[in-house]
């Protein structure tokens, strides 16, 4: 069937074939994005089942993000080397196999390993799916294609907690990974049958040189840095020889990676484009946008389950409704950008909305219900919606078309790196903030305080049980304050970089330049 399609179908598919292609690509992309966040509502269950702390279980999330950071900037190169369709199919198969072994894991570090492999397979699905969807539309309708893909970008991370909650409440936590297996098999078959190869695909393999040293330095640098950020707090930072050694390794790896990419003739990530256009500044915004999205979706489920008593299903539903309200904005923004609208107003509104989200979320309390969280979560969705497509557009502003592939790959990598950094930062910050708040709260438990005496009497007198209940209440309040501080920290990040919007200004594009940019962005994938 593939051969027949390639020979008889028009350059741009139409009708049922286009629907199948878009459905297949969106399914693969959403499957990858769901797995970024589906484990968030299951962290408590995984922690108990595998005998690990919440802080250690966070590696299940960050190992996936690290793999994405490493593989995403190489997707264009690997697609050229193996051929886009072959690489896409191989990535779906790897993702599906890794999902099965994630579900079968019996220890934390076994699960972390397979999550990393799953992230390697999933890293190709996002940008390659975008390219396939763009191929399915004529140039005049690629703004609509961007909107369709953008809807998947925001829907996936939010559907994750919703589906995860239903699965965890009704089945075993392992089914959050088993569910990928039939979807992966279906996506593989549909890709083989319906997605045609691009002209000349896979014929340049002998001409492409692999930067093995650059890939190794990136993996070592990012992996070491992530370990330092994750474990530094619990290991007392530089009092630990492991932290000292890995800090040195991270510096050497990342500095070596930058040096390698700037000096080799065949870089795996073309860092030279950072000095062109507004890409250098745009990556700062993309980093913080990734930090805001991933950190907020990581902290929120833990907060409402630990403190507010939400079930996993309630947690997922409380994230789903705001997302469904915000999704229709994506095609509208895509259409506006496709006719030459400046991305700057969208970026400014998105940044300001995230600032309000962070500080507003920091005012909630342990008695808040689903509807109390609705409006701040609505603001989070609007912030992501306003930032996602405009930042991709801004990343290539002022660049020649031949630099678009490198710019888009680099921008995507930085966004994922921001997410991985944000989760690690949240873990460390919550631990420190919790300790400080607990100290402050305990210091106010004065035995002569009549309020304490009244509370003890309500609990049955000054017994060991009453003091234990008081201790649990203090512990819960300290965690609540720590989580609220984390939301404020996210808002502060957005507030601090907001003035840099000044440096994103570029001259208005002509109609011809907009059309050329749309075509070049397609070729980038």
SULKAJO-V506420 format. One record per residue. N is the residue number from 1. D_FIRST is the distance of its C-alpha to the first C-alpha in Angstrom with 2 decimals. Layout:
# SULKAJO-V506420
n	d_first
N	D_FIRST
N	D_FIRST
This chain:
# SULKAJO-V506420
n	d_first
1	0.00
2	3.80
3	5.45
4	5.09
5	6.14
6	8.61
7	9.89
8	10.46
9	11.15
10	14.82
11	16.30
12	17.02
13	14.61
14	16.46
15	16.90
16	14.75
17	12.08
18	15.20
19	16.69
20	13.93
21	14.02
22	17.81
23	18.09
24	16.21
25	18.30
26	21.45
27	21.06
28	20.90
29	23.78
30	25.87
31	25.45
32	26.89
33	29.63
34	30.59
35	31.28
36	33.69
37	36.01
38	35.17
39	37.67
40	40.47
41	41.54
42	41.37
43	43.61
44	46.69
45	45.00
46	43.46
47	46.88
48	48.66
49	46.20
50	46.09
51	49.73
52	49.21
53	50.73
54	48.90
55	49.43
56	47.73
57	44.88
58	44.15
59	42.60
60	39.66
61	38.99
62	40.07
63	38.30
64	34.98
65	36.27
66	37.51
67	34.15
68	32.60
69	35.41
70	34.76
71	30.97
72	30.44
73	32.16
74	30.09
75	26.61
76	26.41
77	27.69
78	25.42
79	22.34
80	23.49
81	24.33
82	21.21
83	18.70
84	18.15
85	14.77
86	16.01
87	19.34
88	18.08
89	16.18
90	19.28
91	21.60
92	20.13
93	20.40
94	23.93
95	24.93
96	23.89
97	25.75
98	28.75
99	28.86
100	29.30
101	32.11
102	33.73
103	34.06
104	35.50
105	38.05
106	41.68
107	43.44
108	43.35
109	42.62
110	39.83
111	38.23
112	38.98
113	37.30
114	34.04
115	34.16
116	34.43
117	31.33
118	29.54
119	30.72
120	29.37
121	25.85
122	26.38
123	27.85
124	24.58
125	23.00
126	25.37
127	25.34
128	21.70
129	20.75
130	23.15
131	21.56
132	18.05
133	19.79
134	21.80
135	18.83
136	17.67
137	21.06
138	23.06
139	26.24
140	28.52
141	26.88
142	26.56
143	29.78
144	28.12
145	25.27
146	28.11
147	29.72
148	26.67
149	26.28
150	30.07
151	30.14
152	27.93
153	30.32
154	33.31
155	31.84
156	30.53
157	33.93
158	35.68
159	33.36
160	33.92
161	37.59
162	36.97
163	34.37
164	36.38
165	39.52
166	38.17
167	36.82
168	40.05
169	42.31
170	40.63
171	39.05
172	39.43
173	38.76
174	36.13
175	33.73
176	33.34
177	31.20
178	29.71
179	28.13
180	25.77
181	24.21
182	22.13
183	21.27
184	20.24
185	18.03
186	16.30
187	16.02
188	14.60
189	11.74
190	11.04
191	11.41
192	8.99
193	6.14
194	7.68
195	10.12
196	9.68
197	12.35
198	15.54
199	16.93
200	18.87
201	17.82
202	19.44
203	21.39
204	24.73
205	25.26
206	28.17
207	29.83
208	29.94
209	32.99
210	33.05
211	36.18
212	36.82
213	40.37
214	39.35
215	36.80
216	39.49
217	42.18
218	40.08
219	39.26
220	42.90
221	44.41
222	42.40
223	42.58
224	46.34
225	47.03
226	45.22
227	47.25
228	50.44
229	49.67
230	48.71
231	51.54
232	54.24
233	56.01
234	56.15
235	57.16
236	59.91
237	58.20
238	59.99
239	62.23
240	59.29
241	58.76
242	55.03
243	54.74
244	56.81
245	54.72
246	51.38
247	52.77
248	53.65
249	50.20
250	48.55
251	50.74
252	50.18
253	46.41
254	45.95
255	48.51
256	47.06
257	43.56
258	44.88
259	46.83
260	43.89
261	41.56
262	44.29
263	45.18
264	42.04
265	40.12
266	36.75
267	37.23
268	34.63
269	36.04
270	37.67
271	40.88
272	42.44
273	40.77
274	43.01
275	45.84
276	44.09
277	43.98
278	44.43
279	41.88
280	44.67
281	46.19
282	42.89
283	41.97
284	45.22
285	44.11
286	40.63
287	42.38
288	44.67
289	41.92
290	40.00
291	43.33
292	44.08
293	40.76
294	40.41
295	44.15
296	44.67
297	41.75
298	43.05
299	46.73
300	46.45
301	45.09
302	47.68
303	50.44
304	49.86
305	49.35
306	52.27
307	54.68
308	53.82
309	52.72
310	49.21
311	46.88
312	43.40
313	42.00
314	44.68
315	43.87
316	40.21
317	41.10
318	43.70
319	41.07
320	38.47
321	40.55
322	41.57
323	37.99
324	36.79
325	39.63
326	38.74
327	34.96
328	35.18
329	36.97
330	33.95
331	32.23
332	35.71
333	36.49
334	33.16
335	33.86
336	37.42
337	36.47
338	33.88
339	36.72
340	39.06
341	41.00
342	42.74
343	41.45
344	45.07
345	46.23
346	43.28
347	44.01
348	47.72
349	47.20
350	44.76
351	47.25
352	50.18
353	48.32
354	47.61
355	51.30
356	52.36
357	49.85
358	51.28
359	54.91
360	54.52
361	52.69
362	55.61
363	58.00
364	56.50
365	58.17
366	57.72
367	58.21
368	55.40
369	52.93
370	49.33
371	50.51
372	52.74
373	49.72
374	47.63
375	49.08
376	48.93
377	45.32
378	44.64
379	46.16
380	43.98
381	40.81
382	42.18
383	43.11
384	39.65
385	38.09
386	40.50
387	39.93
388	36.23
389	34.71
390	38.01
391	38.41
392	34.98
393	36.05
394	39.47
395	38.20
396	37.03
397	39.97
398	41.92
399	39.50
400	38.02
401	34.21
402	33.81
403	35.36
404	33.08
405	30.65
406	33.69
407	35.47
408	32.68
409	32.05
410	35.83
411	36.35
412	33.74
413	35.37
414	38.81
415	37.82
416	36.62
417	39.75
418	41.84
419	40.36
420	41.09
421	44.55
422	45.23
423	44.60
424	46.84
425	49.43
426	49.41
427	50.08
428	52.93
429	54.36
430	54.36
431	56.16
432	58.84
433	59.25
434	59.50
435	62.26
436	64.20
437	63.99
438	64.97
439	67.96
440	69.03
441	68.72
442	70.58
443	73.34
444	74.03
445	74.59
446	78.37
447	80.25
448	82.82
449	80.25
450	81.00
451	77.33
452	76.36
453	79.24
454	78.14
455	74.56
456	75.88
457	78.13
458	75.20
459	73.40
460	76.41
461	78.63
462	78.49
463	76.77
464	74.16
465	71.59
466	72.43
467	72.17
468	68.81
469	67.51
470	68.90
471	67.16
472	63.79
473	64.33
474	65.14
475	62.06
476	59.83
477	61.51
478	61.18
479	57.42
480	57.14
481	59.03
482	56.96
483	53.65
484	55.12
485	56.29
486	52.73
487	51.52
488	54.41
489	53.46
490	49.96
491	51.63
492	54.00
493	51.24
494	49.84
495	53.38
496	54.29
497	51.43
498	51.64
499	54.11
500	51.55
501	49.74
502	52.28
503	50.52
504	47.11
505	48.35
506	46.60
507	47.07
508	45.14
509	41.96
510	41.64
511	38.77
512	37.44
513	37.64
514	35.80
515	32.88
516	32.91
517	33.09
518	30.07
519	27.99
520	29.50
521	28.77
522	25.08
523	25.24
524	27.15
525	24.10
